[in-house]
Structure formats: structure tokens, C-alpha cells
């Protein structure tokens, strides 16, 4: 074999081996695209499917900076006749929903923390409840003010002048058909006995607005609850007197509340709200925010048997009010007013001879609120609000009034 034949044979062998290796080469398969987040449009904007499930989740909330101010009789730590505090709140809402053979299954949790004038604060559960169809169990606003139909939570300003605004553990059922809904519920009144508070509500809502009627039986309100309400371990701050509400011999209490909301009646982008209540006996469901410090201004009361710390509770036998809100593009304005009468209250007053004697009196109460808001940009707005409250028991008790307000900046997400 000559050199030329050897070289040609080697070249042919190399070509054959190379061809075999090329045929055996492994080609990497491109991964299929994975839909990590699927939009869930069944329940509106902001929902997405939790990966691997048919549960839709929405996460939202806000960050709010607010400066509160309350005038006389509030006092600050330096002895001035006003109290001004800054407040920062962070709120997170988690809303999970899915469809079942028994209707929509929902879980809602609201967590929030509020920082007052730089003080340390903790995260609190503001709401937590589960729903299956019309059944609701958990912790949220009392049915008296829970806004089931979108119109039962007071007048149209941020300080909404609502009565009986607090959260409770509860169980309720709502039947809804079209714009009509009927609800019945039981709420834990915190007394530890077997009898709960009982609520009923009828609501109708449509494109024009809506109307509602609520009824509540408060089985716990008695003289002991009155003493808790007015914190009778100390002096009542209204004119320095020491009051108790008069009993009628019945530990229970019954109250009614109704209202109507009219949209675009006066002008486009307008709302007119009228609301009122009547309580047959003193009850926590007839308590409205009273005279406050900036530290407690517009704060919710999580304990139904005690007032917001630092404020004077006002228990109204009846009250009626109206509110009007109007939008002008990015600007919104709203006003509201309320007038009512307190239950008969026994005060202890000192006469000219220095004797301390009881005096029974009822008081006239009214409040006025106005605000202006501006949408600075998408999801970021500011609101300025001023409110005035006055309660007048007449005679030697006299009257007390207060001006309060706030300036707020809020980023929603």
C-alpha cells in the first residue's frame, strides 16, 4: 500500500466517523412558555389566579399620611387649647374568591397599622371573614353599618356621622336577587352570655341610587354598660359633670335606621344621601363620635362597650342627617349635617349652697362637616376636611362645642 492510498483511506474513515457523530448529536428542546400569572376577570379588576389553583386573589390597600387637629376642649401636652398630631396608616386587603357548586367562596382579610405622632405601633386585624354564597362568618363592621348594599355606612363626607360604628364577631345570611337584598344576623356582644345581638336589614339598590331599612335588638345595654360607656371611674369631661343615662327597667334595647341615596339627581356626578335613626332605649348602636382629641379623631371603636379613649360619647335617642357630594373632574366636594336629641341623662351638679344634687336633662346635638378633595394623579389623592360638633343640655349643664379637621395624602394600590 502506497502513501497515497493510506492517506485517502484515512480521510474516508474520518468522514464516516464524523457523519456518525453528527447523526447522534443531542438537540436541546426549547422549554414551553409557562403562564405564571393568569388574569382573573370574573370578579373585576385586580384579580389573578393563584398558580396551580382556580382561586382568584386580589391584593390592594393604601398608604396614608394625615395631620389631625382638634380644637378646644382638646388640649395638647404643652397646655394649649388644641391638639395637633400626625398619623401614618398602612393597610393591606387580601381578597380570595372561587366558584363552587354552592356559590362564590370568599375569604377577606384586612391588616393595618397606624402610627400616631411617630409612636410605635403593631399590625392589627381590622377585618377577617369568610363567605359562601349568602352566608358570612367572621369579624367585620356590625351589620348596623356594614354597607352590604353600598349605602348603609353614614353620610357622604369622610367623617360620616354614623351611629353605632364598630366591628364585631358575627354570623349572617343575605339573600340577594337583582337589586334587592335581605339580611339576618347574630353578633357577639362581648358579655359572655348565650344571647347575641340580633340584626335585620332590607336593601334595594339600582342605577338611580338605593334605599335601606335596618333593625337591631341589643340585649345587653343596662346601667352597667352605661357606666362602662361613660367611663365612670373618672369625671365626664362635658362641663366636669358625672352623668348616667336613665333606665326604663328593661335591659334590652331596640333601634331602627333607614336611608335613601339618590345619584345624579341635582347634577351629573352628584350624590344626595338622607339617613336617620330612632332608638327606643339607650344602646351602643345609637352612639356617635363625640368631642375628641386629635389622637382619637375619626377612629373606629373595636370594643362595643367602651367609647374611643379620650372622647365623650354621645348617645342619641334619634337623629336625622343629609349629605351631598359633587365631582368636578379631579376635584370633589362634599358636605353633610346631622341633628338629633340625646337620651335623658342624670347629671350631678353643685347648687349655690354647695350641695350636689341630681339634674335630669336631654341634650340637643348637631354636627356639620365639609371637605374638598383633589386627585393629584392616578391612585394618589389629597383630602382636606373640617367638622363642627355641638351638644347642648341647657340650664346649668350648658353646651360644649368643638371644631376638628384633617389634611390627608393617600396612595392607593
Protein Blocks (a to p, Z undefined) as FASTA:
>chain_A
ZZklmmmmmmmmmmmmmmmmmmmpccddddddddfbacdfknoghiacdehiabdcdded
dddddddddddfbdcfkopacdcddddddddddddddddfkbccddddddddddeehiac
ddddfbdcddehjbccdddddfklnomnopanocfbfblopghiacdddddddddehjbc
cddddddehnopabdcdddddddddfklpadddddddfkbcfklmmmmnopmbccfehoi
acddddehiabdcddddddddehklbghiacdddddddfbdcfklcccddddfklgoiac
fbfkbccehiacdddfbdcdddddddehjaccddddddddddddddddddfkopacdddd
ddddddddddddddfbghiacddddddddddeehjlopaddddddddddddZZ
